[in-house]
Amino acid sequence: MQKQIKGHRVITLLGRQEVDFLDKLGKDALFTTGHKLSYNDILRGLIDFAMETGISGEDIDSVEELKKKIQQVAKNGH
């Protein structure tokens, strides 16, 4: 009996620059490793990183504040 992976679909609207970035990450992976990362793979990896660092939504009231917090965590190493 196969175990089914349960997940939820999340729909997001991204701008051209954001989609181009995801395309570039996927293609860079393909040309350097032979394995293309899908948008789903990339987004899951970014979310997993944020979760592993223990980042929370406390004191975050904008996308800019979220980016600052993620940069701070990445710079200081978890």
PASE-463381 format. One record per atom (N, C-alpha, C): residue in three letters; z, y, x. Coordinates in Angstrom, 2 decimals. Atoms other than C-alpha are relative to their C-alpha. Layout:
<atoms>
<atom resn="ALA" pz="Z" py="Y" px="X"/>
...
</atoms>
This chain:
<atoms>
<atom resn="MET" pz="0.00" py="-1.18" px="0.83"/>
<atom resn="MET" pz="0.00" py="0.00" px="0.00"/>
<atom resn="MET" pz="0.00" py="1.25" px="0.88"/>
<atom resn="GLN" pz="0.11" py="-1.21" px="-0.80"/>
<atom resn="GLN" pz="-1.04" py="3.34" px="1.46"/>
<atom resn="GLN" pz="0.94" py="1.07" px="-0.53"/>
<atom resn="LYS" pz="-0.88" py="-1.12" px="0.36"/>
<atom resn="LYS" pz="1.38" py="6.23" px="1.52"/>
<atom resn="LYS" pz="-0.87" py="1.23" px="-0.25"/>
<atom resn="GLN" pz="0.77" py="-1.20" px="0.31"/>
<atom resn="GLN" pz="-0.06" py="9.29" px="-0.18"/>
<atom resn="GLN" pz="0.72" py="1.22" px="0.52"/>
<atom resn="ILE" pz="-0.56" py="-1.26" px="-0.46"/>
<atom resn="ILE" pz="0.46" py="12.66" px="1.41"/>
<atom resn="ILE" pz="-0.01" py="0.96" px="-1.17"/>
<atom resn="LYS" pz="-0.09" py="-0.96" px="1.10"/>
<atom resn="LYS" pz="1.71" py="15.10" px="-1.16"/>
<atom resn="LYS" pz="-0.08" py="1.39" px="0.58"/>
<atom resn="GLY" pz="0.15" py="-1.37" px="-0.46"/>
<atom resn="GLY" pz="0.72" py="18.68" px="-0.73"/>
<atom resn="GLY" pz="-0.31" py="0.91" px="-1.16"/>
<atom resn="HIS" pz="0.32" py="-1.00" px="1.00"/>
<atom resn="HIS" pz="0.14" py="21.85" px="-2.61"/>
<atom resn="HIS" pz="-1.15" py="0.85" px="0.52"/>
<atom resn="ARG" pz="1.13" py="-0.85" px="-0.35"/>
<atom resn="ARG" pz="-3.04" py="23.86" px="-2.61"/>
<atom resn="ARG" pz="0.48" py="1.44" px="-0.01"/>
<atom resn="VAL" pz="-0.31" py="-1.42" px="-0.10"/>
<atom resn="VAL" pz="-2.59" py="27.42" px="-1.45"/>
<atom resn="VAL" pz="-1.32" py="0.74" px="0.19"/>
<atom resn="ILE" pz="1.23" py="-0.77" px="-0.08"/>
<atom resn="ILE" pz="-5.38" py="29.88" px="-2.03"/>
<atom resn="ILE" pz="0.35" py="1.38" px="0.53"/>
<atom resn="THR" pz="-0.24" py="-1.31" px="-0.59"/>
<atom resn="THR" pz="-5.56" py="33.02" px="0.05"/>
<atom resn="THR" pz="-1.32" py="0.75" px="0.14"/>
<atom resn="LEU" pz="1.17" py="-0.83" px="-0.23"/>
<atom resn="LEU" pz="-7.98" py="35.88" px="0.37"/>
<atom resn="LEU" pz="0.11" py="0.60" px="1.39"/>
<atom resn="LEU" pz="0.01" py="-0.50" px="-1.37"/>
<atom resn="LEU" pz="-8.86" py="36.69" px="3.95"/>
<atom resn="LEU" pz="-1.19" py="0.93" px="0.19"/>
<atom resn="GLY" pz="1.08" py="-0.91" px="-0.34"/>
<atom resn="GLY" pz="-10.96" py="39.47" px="5.35"/>
<atom resn="GLY" pz="-0.94" py="-0.65" px="1.01"/>
<atom resn="ARG" pz="1.01" py="0.54" px="-0.91"/>
<atom resn="ARG" pz="-14.02" py="38.93" px="7.50"/>
<atom resn="ARG" pz="0.55" py="-0.23" px="1.40"/>
<atom resn="GLN" pz="-0.56" py="0.11" px="-1.35"/>
<atom resn="GLN" pz="-12.13" py="39.54" px="10.75"/>
<atom resn="GLN" pz="0.93" py="-1.21" px="0.11"/>
<atom resn="GLU" pz="-0.91" py="1.15" px="0.01"/>
<atom resn="GLU" pz="-9.51" py="36.93" px="9.81"/>
<atom resn="GLU" pz="-0.78" py="-1.31" px="-0.05"/>
<atom resn="VAL" pz="0.83" py="1.21" px="0.09"/>
<atom resn="VAL" pz="-12.15" py="34.35" px="8.85"/>
<atom resn="VAL" pz="-0.73" py="-0.23" px="1.31"/>
<atom resn="ASP" pz="0.68" py="0.12" px="-1.30"/>
<atom resn="ASP" pz="-14.08" py="35.07" px="12.06"/>
<atom resn="ASP" pz="0.96" py="-0.56" px="1.06"/>
<atom resn="PHE" pz="-0.99" py="0.50" px="-0.95"/>
<atom resn="PHE" pz="-10.86" py="34.46" px="14.02"/>
<atom resn="PHE" pz="0.23" py="-1.50" px="-0.20"/>
<atom resn="LEU" pz="-0.19" py="1.43" px="0.27"/>
<atom resn="LEU" pz="-10.29" py="31.10" px="12.30"/>
<atom resn="LEU" pz="-1.22" py="-0.81" px="0.45"/>
<atom resn="ASP" pz="1.23" py="0.67" px="-0.46"/>
<atom resn="ASP" pz="-13.94" py="30.15" px="12.95"/>
<atom resn="ASP" pz="-0.01" py="-0.15" px="1.51"/>
<atom resn="LYS" pz="0.01" py="0.02" px="-1.47"/>
<atom resn="LYS" pz="-13.59" py="31.04" px="16.63"/>
<atom resn="LYS" pz="1.01" py="-1.01" px="0.54"/>
<atom resn="LEU" pz="-0.99" py="0.99" px="-0.44"/>
<atom resn="LEU" pz="-10.39" py="29.01" px="17.03"/>
<atom resn="LEU" pz="-0.53" py="-1.42" px="-0.18"/>
<atom resn="GLY" pz="0.54" py="1.33" px="0.28"/>
<atom resn="GLY" pz="-12.03" py="26.00" px="15.41"/>
<atom resn="GLY" pz="-1.13" py="-0.38" px="0.94"/>
<atom resn="LYS" pz="1.14" py="0.27" px="-0.88"/>
<atom resn="LYS" pz="-15.20" py="26.28" px="17.47"/>
<atom resn="LYS" pz="0.42" py="-0.10" px="1.46"/>
<atom resn="ASP" pz="-0.51" py="0.11" px="-1.37"/>
<atom resn="ASP" pz="-13.32" py="26.90" px="20.72"/>
<atom resn="ASP" pz="0.60" py="-1.38" px="0.24"/>
<atom resn="ALA" pz="-0.57" py="1.33" px="-0.10"/>
<atom resn="ALA" pz="-11.40" py="23.69" px="20.06"/>
<atom resn="ALA" pz="-1.11" py="-1.05" px="0.10"/>
<atom resn="LEU" pz="1.11" py="0.95" px="0.00"/>
<atom resn="LEU" pz="-14.64" py="21.84" px="19.34"/>
<atom resn="LEU" pz="-0.69" py="-0.06" px="1.36"/>
<atom resn="PHE" pz="0.75" py="-0.02" px="-1.24"/>
<atom resn="PHE" pz="-16.39" py="22.96" px="22.51"/>
<atom resn="PHE" pz="0.84" py="-0.36" px="1.22"/>
<atom resn="THR" pz="-0.84" py="0.35" px="-1.15"/>
<atom resn="THR" pz="-13.39" py="22.33" px="24.78"/>
<atom resn="THR" pz="0.61" py="-1.39" px="-0.11"/>
<atom resn="THR" pz="-0.63" py="1.31" px="0.16"/>
<atom resn="THR" pz="-12.03" py="19.11" px="23.28"/>
<atom resn="THR" pz="-0.87" py="-1.01" px="-0.74"/>
<atom resn="GLY" pz="0.82" py="0.88" px="0.82"/>
<atom resn="GLY" pz="-14.75" py="17.70" px="21.03"/>
<atom resn="GLY" pz="0.54" py="-0.18" px="-1.41"/>
<atom resn="HIS" pz="-0.60" py="0.09" px="1.33"/>
<atom resn="HIS" pz="-12.50" py="18.11" px="17.98"/>
<atom resn="HIS" pz="0.11" py="1.39" px="-0.60"/>
<atom resn="LYS" pz="-0.05" py="-1.30" px="0.66"/>
<atom resn="LYS" pz="-13.02" py="21.02" px="15.59"/>
<atom resn="LYS" pz="1.23" py="0.07" px="-0.89"/>
<atom resn="LEU" pz="-1.14" py="-0.23" px="0.87"/>
<atom resn="LEU" pz="-9.89" py="22.39" px="13.97"/>
<atom resn="LEU" pz="-0.48" py="0.66" px="-1.28"/>
<atom resn="SER" pz="0.35" py="-0.59" px="1.29"/>
<atom resn="SER" pz="-10.28" py="23.11" px="10.27"/>
<atom resn="SER" pz="0.91" py="1.19" px="-0.27"/>
<atom resn="TYR" pz="-0.88" py="-1.11" px="0.41"/>
<atom resn="TYR" pz="-8.87" py="26.22" px="8.62"/>
<atom resn="TYR" pz="1.38" py="-0.55" px="-0.35"/>
<atom resn="ASN" pz="-1.25" py="0.62" px="0.42"/>
<atom resn="ASN" pz="-6.23" py="23.94" px="7.14"/>
<atom resn="ASN" pz="0.85" py="-0.39" px="1.22"/>
<atom resn="ASP" pz="-0.71" py="0.38" px="-1.22"/>
<atom resn="ASP" pz="-5.30" py="22.56" px="10.59"/>
<atom resn="ASP" pz="0.61" py="1.21" px="0.69"/>
<atom resn="ILE" pz="-0.46" py="-1.21" px="-0.70"/>
<atom resn="ILE" pz="-5.01" py="26.04" px="12.08"/>
<atom resn="ILE" pz="1.16" py="0.64" px="-0.75"/>
<atom resn="LEU" pz="-1.06" py="-0.62" px="0.80"/>
<atom resn="LEU" pz="-2.95" py="27.47" px="9.24"/>
<atom resn="LEU" pz="1.27" py="-0.86" px="0.00"/>
<atom resn="ARG" pz="-1.16" py="0.89" px="-0.04"/>
<atom resn="ARG" pz="-0.69" py="24.40" px="9.17"/>
<atom resn="ARG" pz="0.71" py="0.12" px="1.35"/>
<atom resn="GLY" pz="-0.59" py="-0.14" px="-1.33"/>
<atom resn="GLY" pz="-0.14" py="24.73" px="12.93"/>
<atom resn="GLY" pz="0.78" py="1.31" px="0.15"/>
<atom resn="LEU" pz="-0.69" py="-1.29" px="-0.06"/>
<atom resn="LEU" pz="0.78" py="28.41" px="12.63"/>
<atom resn="LEU" pz="1.28" py="-0.01" px="-0.84"/>
<atom resn="ILE" pz="-1.18" py="0.08" px="0.86"/>
<atom resn="ILE" pz="3.17" py="27.71" px="9.76"/>
<atom resn="ILE" pz="1.05" py="-0.92" px="0.62"/>
<atom resn="ASP" pz="-0.95" py="0.91" px="-0.66"/>
<atom resn="ASP" pz="4.73" py="24.74" px="11.59"/>
<atom resn="ASP" pz="0.71" py="0.70" px="1.16"/>
<atom resn="PHE" pz="-0.60" py="-0.76" px="-1.10"/>
<atom resn="PHE" pz="5.29" py="26.99" px="14.63"/>
<atom resn="PHE" pz="1.09" py="0.93" px="-0.52"/>
<atom resn="ALA" pz="-0.97" py="-0.93" px="0.57"/>
<atom resn="ALA" pz="7.03" py="29.59" px="12.49"/>
<atom resn="ALA" pz="1.24" py="-0.74" px="-0.51"/>
<atom resn="MET" pz="-1.12" py="0.77" px="0.51"/>
<atom resn="MET" pz="9.18" py="26.93" px="10.84"/>
<atom resn="MET" pz="0.86" py="-0.55" px="1.14"/>
<atom resn="GLU" pz="-0.73" py="0.57" px="-1.14"/>
<atom resn="GLU" pz="10.14" py="25.33" px="14.17"/>
<atom resn="GLU" pz="0.82" py="1.05" px="0.74"/>
<atom resn="THR" pz="-0.76" py="-1.06" px="-0.67"/>
<atom resn="THR" pz="11.29" py="28.67" px="15.53"/>
<atom resn="THR" pz="1.20" py="0.45" px="-0.82"/>
<atom resn="GLY" pz="-1.11" py="-0.38" px="0.86"/>
<atom resn="GLY" pz="13.64" py="29.08" px="12.60"/>
<atom resn="GLY" pz="-0.15" py="1.40" px="-0.58"/>
<atom resn="ILE" pz="0.23" py="-1.34" px="0.53"/>
<atom resn="ILE" pz="12.06" py="32.38" px="11.56"/>
<atom resn="ILE" pz="0.33" py="0.04" px="-1.49"/>
<atom resn="SER" pz="-0.34" py="-0.15" px="1.42"/>
<atom resn="SER" pz="13.29" py="33.67" px="8.22"/>
<atom resn="SER" pz="-0.62" py="1.29" px="-0.53"/>
<atom resn="GLY" pz="0.54" py="-1.20" px="0.63"/>
<atom resn="GLY" pz="12.26" py="36.35" px="5.78"/>
<atom resn="GLY" pz="1.00" py="1.15" px="-0.07"/>
<atom resn="GLU" pz="-1.03" py="-1.04" px="0.03"/>
<atom resn="GLU" pz="15.45" py="38.34" px="6.28"/>
<atom resn="GLU" pz="-0.50" py="1.28" px="0.68"/>
<atom resn="ASP" pz="0.35" py="-1.33" px="-0.52"/>
<atom resn="ASP" pz="14.83" py="42.06" px="6.83"/>
<atom resn="ASP" pz="-1.50" py="0.20" px="0.19"/>
<atom resn="ILE" pz="1.45" py="-0.15" px="-0.07"/>
<atom resn="ILE" pz="11.07" py="41.63" px="6.40"/>
<atom resn="ILE" pz="-0.48" py="0.53" px="-1.34"/>
<atom resn="ASP" pz="0.47" py="-0.59" px="1.26"/>
<atom resn="ASP" pz="9.51" py="43.93" px="3.83"/>
<atom resn="ASP" pz="-1.49" py="0.33" px="0.02"/>
<atom resn="SER" pz="1.44" py="-0.26" px="-0.09"/>
<atom resn="SER" pz="5.88" py="44.03" px="4.99"/>
<atom resn="SER" pz="-0.64" py="-1.00" px="0.95"/>
<atom resn="VAL" pz="0.75" py="0.86" px="-0.92"/>
<atom resn="VAL" pz="3.18" py="42.10" px="6.81"/>
<atom resn="VAL" pz="0.24" py="0.46" px="1.45"/>
<atom resn="GLU" pz="-0.24" py="-0.52" px="-1.35"/>
<atom resn="GLU" pz="3.72" py="44.39" px="9.81"/>
<atom resn="GLU" pz="1.35" py="-0.46" px="0.54"/>
<atom resn="GLU" pz="-1.33" py="0.47" px="-0.43"/>
<atom resn="GLU" pz="7.42" py="43.49" px="9.93"/>
<atom resn="GLU" pz="-0.02" py="-1.49" px="0.31"/>
<atom resn="LEU" pz="0.13" py="1.43" px="-0.26"/>
<atom resn="LEU" pz="6.54" py="39.79" px="9.71"/>
<atom resn="LEU" pz="-0.68" py="-0.23" px="1.34"/>
<atom resn="LYS" pz="0.70" py="0.15" px="-1.27"/>
<atom resn="LYS" pz="4.07" py="40.14" px="12.60"/>
<atom resn="LYS" pz="0.91" py="0.35" px="1.17"/>
<atom resn="LYS" pz="-0.93" py="-0.39" px="-1.07"/>
<atom resn="LYS" pz="6.69" py="41.94" px="14.70"/>
<atom resn="LYS" pz="1.02" py="-1.10" px="0.26"/>
<atom resn="LYS" pz="-1.00" py="1.05" px="-0.14"/>
<atom resn="LYS" pz="9.22" py="39.20" px="14.04"/>
<atom resn="LYS" pz="-0.60" py="-1.23" px="0.68"/>
<atom resn="ILE" pz="0.68" py="1.14" px="-0.61"/>
<atom resn="ILE" pz="6.74" py="36.45" px="14.95"/>
<atom resn="ILE" pz="-0.28" py="0.29" px="1.46"/>
<atom resn="GLN" pz="0.27" py="-0.35" px="-1.40"/>
<atom resn="GLN" pz="5.73" py="38.29" px="18.13"/>
<atom resn="GLN" pz="1.28" py="-0.04" px="0.83"/>
<atom resn="GLN" pz="-1.27" py="-0.01" px="-0.70"/>
<atom resn="GLN" pz="9.37" py="38.73" px="19.09"/>
<atom resn="GLN" pz="0.46" py="-1.43" px="0.29"/>
<atom resn="VAL" pz="-0.39" py="1.40" px="-0.17"/>
<atom resn="VAL" pz="10.11" py="35.04" px="18.56"/>
<atom resn="VAL" pz="-0.89" py="-0.67" px="1.06"/>
<atom resn="ALA" pz="0.93" py="0.61" px="-0.96"/>
<atom resn="ALA" pz="7.00" py="34.00" px="20.52"/>
<atom resn="ALA" pz="0.27" py="0.51" px="1.42"/>
<atom resn="LYS" pz="-0.26" py="-0.61" px="-1.32"/>
<atom resn="LYS" pz="7.82" py="36.38" px="23.38"/>
<atom resn="LYS" pz="1.29" py="-0.54" px="0.61"/>
<atom resn="ASN" pz="-1.31" py="0.41" px="-0.49"/>
<atom resn="ASN" pz="11.45" py="35.30" px="23.65"/>
<atom resn="ASN" pz="0.16" py="-1.52" px="0.03"/>
<atom resn="GLY" pz="-0.07" py="1.46" px="-0.02"/>
<atom resn="GLY" pz="10.70" py="31.61" px="23.18"/>
<atom resn="GLY" pz="1.06" py="-0.56" px="-0.91"/>
<atom resn="HIS" pz="-0.88" py="0.53" px="1.05"/>
<atom resn="HIS" pz="12.32" py="30.43" px="19.95"/>
<atom resn="HIS" pz="1.29" py="0.77" px="0.05"/>
</atoms>
